[in-house]
Amino acid sequence: MAKFDLDFTFENIEKLADLVNGKELSEIAIEDQNGNKLTIKGKKCPPPPPPMPPMGMPAVQGVMPAPQAAPADVKAAAPTVSGKEAKAPIVGTFYASPSPDSAPFVSVGDKVKKGDVIYIIESMKVMSEITSDFDGVVKEILVSNGDSVEFDQTVMIIG
């Protein structure tokens, strides 16, 4: 715990509370040089993600919120067309567009170039834009908006 020469006024305490909430901290504890202590607790942190299953064991899905309505061209099935597989580089939640009211990054039939953003994966409250590793046409999208994806899971087929 750091020691500061701090004036425990209402304004200073309010600023610290705003800092805790603004930075989404679980708590901040301060002690001045006279030994006066102040602890401000924020919102509870979310529970840690469930541990990964051992290699060779199937993943058990936890209770997830209902996914949002997916575009008509999004399918949740095994690949049925040939092409290059765009795979999830991390575990997380698949999002086809940058926001719920935006158009998807790509749809079936769209041409993509290497480096184009094709979807987002949210993992631990961090949004990661996933880019295409190759040029081609989106032939199939195998997951729906809001679906959980595993590391190395095929998300799209690009031919």
Backbone hydrogen bonds, N-H to C=O, Kabsch-Sander energy under -0.5 kcal/mol:
donor,donor_aa,acceptor,acceptor_aa,energy
4,F,31,E,-1.6
6,L,4,F,-1.2
8,F,6,L,-0.7
9,T,7,D,-2.4
13,I,9,T,-2.6
14,E,10,F,-2.6
15,K,11,E,-2.2
16,L,12,N,-2.2
17,A,13,I,-2.4
18,D,14,E,-2.4
19,L,15,K,-2.2
20,V,16,L,-2.5
21,N,17,A,-2.4
22,G,18,D,-3.1
23,K,19,L,-2.4
24,E,21,N,-0.7
25,L,20,V,-2.6
28,I,40,I,-2.3
30,I,38,L,-3.4
31,E,2,A,-1.5
32,D,36,N,-2.6
33,Q,4,F,-1.1
35,G,32,D,-1.9
38,L,30,I,-3.0
40,I,28,I,-2.9
41,K,39,T,-0.5
42,G,26,S,-2.7
57,M,54,P,-2.2
61,Q,59,A,-0.6
74,V,71,P,-1.7
75,K,141,I,-2.8
77,A,75,K,-0.7
84,K,158,I,-3.1
86,A,84,K,-0.5
86,A,156,M,-3.0
87,K,85,E,-0.7
88,A,153,Q,-2.6
92,G,149,V,-2.1
93,T,122,E,-2.3
94,F,147,D,-3.1
95,Y,120,I,-2.7
102,S,99,S,-2.0
105,F,96,A,-3.2
109,G,138,V,-3.3
110,D,107,S,-2.3
112,V,136,G,-3.3
115,G,132,S,-2.5
116,D,113,K,-2.5
118,I,130,I,-3.0
119,Y,130,I,-1.2
120,I,95,Y,-2.8
121,I,128,S,-2.3
122,E,93,T,-2.5
123,S,121,I,-0.6
123,S,126,V,-2.5
126,V,123,S,-1.3
128,S,121,I,-2.5
128,S,126,V,-0.6
129,E,127,M,-0.5
130,I,119,Y,-3.2
132,S,116,D,-2.4
136,G,112,V,-2.4
138,V,110,D,-2.9
139,K,137,V,-0.6
139,K,157,I,-2.9
140,E,157,I,-1.6
141,I,73,D,-0.5
142,L,140,E,-0.5
142,L,155,V,-2.9
143,V,155,V,-0.6
146,G,94,F,-3.1
147,D,144,S,-2.3
149,V,92,G,-3.1
152,D,88,A,-3.2
153,Q,150,E,-1.8
155,V,86,A,-3.1
156,M,86,A,-1.7
157,I,140,E,-2.8
158,I,84,K,-3.1
159,G,137,V,-2.6
